[in-house]
Amino acid sequence: MVVARAARAHAALAGRTSVGPGDIGAVAVMALRHRCARAPFDDEEAIAARIAAAVERAGCTG
């Protein structure tokens, strides 16, 4: 739900009335970072990279 709301806001700020895959990709890392299972020594960049890779596999890049 957070990703959907953030993607809508991202699209609206860009002046669009519909959400595209690029909007989802743009907000996914910010919205999902806290949801990742973390290894004890994972840093924020490693977590962001895992989310970005999943977003790319899902085809949500702009």
N, CA, C and O atoms as a GROMACS GRO file, in nm:
protein
  248
    1MET      N    1   0.082  -0.117   0.000
    1MET     CA    2   0.000   0.000   0.000
    1MET      C    3   0.087   0.126   0.000
    1MET      O    4   0.055   0.224  -0.066
    2VAL      N    5   0.196   0.121   0.074
    2VAL     CA    6   0.286   0.237   0.078
    2VAL      C    7   0.348   0.261  -0.058
    2VAL      O    8   0.361   0.376  -0.102
    3VAL      N    9   0.387   0.154  -0.126
    3VAL     CA   10   0.447   0.170  -0.259
    3VAL      C   11   0.345   0.230  -0.355
    3VAL      O   12   0.380   0.318  -0.434
    4ALA      N   13   0.222   0.185  -0.349
    4ALA     CA   14   0.118   0.237  -0.439
    4ALA      C   15   0.094   0.386  -0.415
    4ALA      O   16   0.085   0.464  -0.510
    5ARG      N   17   0.084   0.424  -0.290
    5ARG     CA   18   0.061   0.567  -0.259
    5ARG      C   19   0.181   0.652  -0.300
    5ARG      O   20   0.165   0.761  -0.355
    6ALA      N   21   0.299   0.602  -0.272
    6ALA     CA   22   0.418   0.678  -0.308
    6ALA      C   23   0.432   0.689  -0.460
    6ALA      O   24   0.473   0.794  -0.511
    7ALA      N   25   0.399   0.583  -0.532
    7ALA     CA   26   0.406   0.586  -0.678
    7ALA      C   27   0.305   0.685  -0.735
    7ALA      O   28   0.335   0.757  -0.831
    8ARG      N   29   0.184   0.690  -0.676
    8ARG     CA   30   0.085   0.788  -0.722
    8ARG      C   31   0.134   0.930  -0.698
    8ARG      O   32   0.118   1.017  -0.783
    9ALA      N   33   0.194   0.953  -0.582
    9ALA     CA   34   0.248   1.086  -0.552
    9ALA      C   35   0.361   1.121  -0.647
    9ALA      O   36   0.371   1.235  -0.692
   10HIS      N   37   0.446   1.025  -0.677
   10HIS     CA   38   0.558   1.048  -0.770
   10HIS      C   39   0.505   1.087  -0.907
   10HIS      O   40   0.555   1.181  -0.969
   11ALA      N   41   0.404   1.015  -0.955
   11ALA     CA   42   0.345   1.047  -1.084
   11ALA      C   43   0.279   1.185  -1.083
   11ALA      O   44   0.293   1.262  -1.178
   12ALA      N   45   0.208   1.217  -0.975
   12ALA     CA   46   0.141   1.346  -0.965
   12ALA      C   47   0.242   1.461  -0.963
   12ALA      O   48   0.219   1.564  -1.026
   13LEU      N   49   0.352   1.443  -0.892
   13LEU     CA   50   0.454   1.547  -0.889
   13LEU      C   51   0.518   1.570  -1.026
   13LEU      O   52   0.567   1.678  -1.056
   14ALA      N   53   0.515   1.465  -1.108
   14ALA     CA   54   0.567   1.478  -1.244
   14ALA      C   55   0.461   1.529  -1.341
   14ALA      O   56   0.488   1.544  -1.460
   15GLY      N   57   0.340   1.556  -1.290
   15GLY     CA   58   0.234   1.612  -1.373
   15GLY      C   59   0.154   1.508  -1.449
   15GLY      O   60   0.085   1.542  -1.545
   16ARG      N   61   0.161   1.382  -1.408
   16ARG     CA   62   0.086   1.276  -1.476
   16ARG      C   63  -0.032   1.233  -1.391
   16ARG      O   64  -0.030   1.245  -1.268
   17THR      N   65  -0.135   1.182  -1.457
   17THR     CA   66  -0.254   1.134  -1.386
   17THR      C   67  -0.256   0.983  -1.372
   17THR      O   68  -0.347   0.929  -1.308
   18SER      N   69  -0.160   0.914  -1.430
   18SER     CA   70  -0.154   0.768  -1.416
   18SER      C   71  -0.014   0.726  -1.374
   18SER      O   72   0.085   0.794  -1.402
   19VAL      N   73  -0.009   0.613  -1.307
   19VAL     CA   74   0.116   0.560  -1.255
   19VAL      C   75   0.173   0.460  -1.356
   19VAL      O   76   0.100   0.377  -1.409
   20GLY      N   77   0.302   0.469  -1.380
   20GLY     CA   78   0.368   0.376  -1.469
   20GLY      C   79   0.472   0.294  -1.393
   20GLY      O   80   0.500   0.321  -1.276
   21PRO      N   81   0.529   0.196  -1.459
   21PRO     CA   82   0.631   0.114  -1.394
   21PRO      C   83   0.749   0.195  -1.342
   21PRO      O   84   0.807   0.160  -1.239
   22GLY      N   85   0.785   0.301  -1.410
   22GLY     CA   86   0.895   0.385  -1.365
   22GLY      C   87   0.868   0.453  -1.232
   22GLY      O   88   0.960   0.476  -1.153
   23ASP      N   89   0.741   0.487  -1.208
   23ASP     CA   90   0.704   0.549  -1.080
   23ASP      C   91   0.721   0.449  -0.966
   23ASP      O   92   0.769   0.484  -0.858
   24ILE      N   93   0.682   0.326  -0.991
   24ILE     CA   94   0.699   0.222  -0.889
   24ILE      C   95   0.846   0.199  -0.862
   24ILE      O   96   0.888   0.192  -0.746
   25GLY      N   97   0.924   0.188  -0.967
   25GLY     CA   98   1.067   0.168  -0.950
   25GLY      C   99   1.135   0.283  -0.877
   25GLY      O  100   1.230   0.262  -0.802
   26ALA      N  101   1.086   0.403  -0.900
   26ALA     CA  102   1.147   0.521  -0.837
   26ALA      C  103   1.126   0.526  -0.686
   26ALA      O  104   1.209   0.582  -0.615
   27VAL      N  105   1.016   0.470  -0.637
   27VAL     CA  106   0.987   0.480  -0.495
   27VAL      C  107   1.008   0.350  -0.419
   27VAL      O  108   1.002   0.349  -0.296
   28ALA      N  109   1.033   0.241  -0.488
   28ALA     CA  110   1.038   0.110  -0.422
   28ALA      C  111   1.146   0.102  -0.314
   28ALA      O  112   1.119   0.053  -0.205
   29VAL      N  113   1.265   0.149  -0.342
   29VAL     CA  114   1.373   0.138  -0.243
   29VAL      C  115   1.337   0.214  -0.117
   29VAL      O  116   1.355   0.164  -0.006
   30MET      N  117   1.286   0.336  -0.134
   30MET     CA  118   1.250   0.415  -0.016
   30MET      C  119   1.138   0.350   0.065
   30MET      O  120   1.140   0.352   0.188
   31ALA      N  121   1.040   0.292  -0.006
   31ALA     CA  122   0.924   0.237   0.062
   31ALA      C  123   0.948   0.098   0.122
   31ALA      O  124   0.882   0.061   0.218
   32LEU      N  125   1.041   0.023   0.065
   32LEU     CA  126   1.058  -0.117   0.107
   32LEU      C  127   1.184  -0.145   0.187
   32LEU      O  128   1.202  -0.257   0.235
   33ARG      N  129   1.270  -0.050   0.202
   33ARG     CA  130   1.398  -0.073   0.269
   33ARG      C  131   1.382  -0.134   0.407
   33ARG      O  132   1.457  -0.225   0.444
   34HIS      N  133   1.286  -0.087   0.483
   34HIS     CA  134   1.269  -0.138   0.620
   34HIS      C  135   1.211  -0.278   0.624
   34HIS      O  136   1.212  -0.342   0.729
   35ARG      N  137   1.159  -0.328   0.511
   35ARG     CA  138   1.097  -0.460   0.506
   35ARG      C  139   1.195  -0.572   0.475
   35ARG      O  140   1.160  -0.689   0.488
   36CYS      N  141   1.316  -0.540   0.436
   36CYS     CA  142   1.413  -0.642   0.397
   36CYS      C  143   1.468  -0.716   0.518
   36CYS      O  144   1.498  -0.656   0.621
   37ALA      N  145   1.479  -0.847   0.502
   37ALA     CA  146   1.547  -0.926   0.604
   37ALA      C  147   1.695  -0.889   0.596
   37ALA      O  148   1.753  -0.887   0.488
   38ARG      N  149   1.753  -0.861   0.707
   38ARG     CA  150   1.890  -0.813   0.709
   38ARG      C  151   1.984  -0.913   0.772
   38ARG      O  152   1.952  -0.977   0.872
   39ALA      N  153   2.099  -0.925   0.712
   39ALA     CA  154   2.208  -0.998   0.775
   39ALA      C  155   2.272  -0.904   0.876
   39ALA      O  156   2.258  -0.782   0.863
   40PRO      N  157   2.340  -0.957   0.976
   40PRO     CA  158   2.393  -0.870   1.081
   40PRO      C  159   2.482  -0.755   1.033
   40PRO      O  160   2.483  -0.648   1.094
   41PHE      N  161   2.554  -0.775   0.925
   41PHE     CA  162   2.646  -0.670   0.882
   41PHE      C  163   2.608  -0.607   0.749
   41PHE      O  164   2.692  -0.543   0.684
   42ASP      N  165   2.484  -0.623   0.707
   42ASP     CA  166   2.438  -0.557   0.584
   42ASP      C  167   2.440  -0.406   0.602
   42ASP      O  168   2.400  -0.354   0.706
   43ASP      N  169   2.486  -0.338   0.500
   43ASP     CA  170   2.478  -0.192   0.504
   43ASP      C  171   2.360  -0.148   0.418
   43ASP      O  172   2.300  -0.228   0.347
   44GLU      N  173   2.328  -0.022   0.426
   44GLU     CA  174   2.213   0.032   0.355
   44GLU      C  175   2.225   0.016   0.204
   44GLU      O  176   2.125  -0.006   0.136
   45GLU      N  177   2.347   0.028   0.151
   45GLU     CA  178   2.365   0.014   0.006
   45GLU      C  179   2.335  -0.128  -0.041
   45GLU      O  180   2.280  -0.147  -0.149
   46ALA      N  181   2.372  -0.227   0.040
   46ALA     CA  182   2.345  -0.366   0.004
   46ALA      C  183   2.195  -0.393   0.002
   46ALA      O  184   2.145  -0.463  -0.087
   47ILE      N  185   2.124  -0.338   0.097
   47ILE     CA  186   1.979  -0.355   0.102
   47ILE      C  187   1.914  -0.286  -0.018
   47ILE      O  188   1.828  -0.344  -0.084
   48ALA      N  189   1.956  -0.164  -0.046
   48ALA     CA  190   1.901  -0.090  -0.160
   48ALA      C  191   1.931  -0.163  -0.291
   48ALA      O  192   1.846  -0.164  -0.381
   49ALA      N  193   2.048  -0.223  -0.302
   49ALA     CA  194   2.084  -0.296  -0.424
   49ALA      C  195   1.996  -0.419  -0.443
   49ALA      O  196   1.957  -0.451  -0.555
   50ARG      N  197   1.963  -0.488  -0.332
   50ARG     CA  198   1.874  -0.604  -0.343
   50ARG      C  199   1.735  -0.563  -0.389
   50ARG      O  200   1.674  -0.630  -0.472
   51ILE      N  201   1.684  -0.454  -0.335
   51ILE     CA  202   1.552  -0.407  -0.375
   51ILE      C  203   1.554  -0.362  -0.520
   51ILE      O  204   1.464  -0.394  -0.597
   52ALA      N  205   1.657  -0.287  -0.559
   52ALA     CA  206   1.668  -0.240  -0.697
   52ALA      C  207   1.675  -0.357  -0.795
   52ALA      O  208   1.617  -0.350  -0.904
   53ALA      N  209   1.744  -0.463  -0.758
   53ALA     CA  210   1.752  -0.581  -0.846
   53ALA      C  211   1.616  -0.647  -0.860
   53ALA      O  212   1.578  -0.691  -0.968
   54ALA      N  213   1.541  -0.655  -0.750
   54ALA     CA  214   1.407  -0.714  -0.756
   54ALA      C  215   1.313  -0.628  -0.840
   54ALA      O  216   1.232  -0.681  -0.916
   55VAL      N  217   1.324  -0.497  -0.828
   55VAL     CA  218   1.242  -0.406  -0.907
   55VAL      C  219   1.274  -0.423  -1.055
   55VAL      O  220   1.183  -0.424  -1.139
   56GLU      N  221   1.400  -0.436  -1.088
   56GLU     CA  222   1.439  -0.454  -1.228
   56GLU      C  223   1.389  -0.587  -1.283
   56GLU      O  224   1.341  -0.594  -1.396
   57ARG      N  225   1.398  -0.694  -1.203
   57ARG     CA  226   1.347  -0.824  -1.248
   57ARG      C  227   1.196  -0.818  -1.271
   57ARG      O  228   1.144  -0.887  -1.359
   58ALA      N  229   1.127  -0.737  -1.193
   58ALA     CA  230   0.981  -0.724  -1.208
   58ALA      C  231   0.944  -0.634  -1.325
   58ALA      O  232   0.826  -0.625  -1.361
   59GLY      N  233   1.041  -0.569  -1.386
   59GLY     CA  234   1.012  -0.483  -1.500
   59GLY      C  235   0.960  -0.346  -1.462
   59GLY      O  236   0.893  -0.280  -1.543
   60CYS      N  237   0.989  -0.302  -1.343
   60CYS     CA  238   0.939  -0.172  -1.296
   60CYS      C  239   1.047  -0.066  -1.303
   60CYS      O  240   1.070   0.007  -1.206
   61THR      N  241   1.111  -0.056  -1.414
   61THR     CA  242   1.210   0.049  -1.432
   61THR      C  243   1.160   0.143  -1.541
   61THR      O  244   1.090   0.103  -1.634
   62GLY      N  245   1.198   0.267  -1.528
   62GLY     CA  246   1.147   0.366  -1.622
   62GLY      C  247   1.246   0.397  -1.721
   62GLY      O  248   1.222   0.479  -1.809
   0.00000   0.00000   0.00000
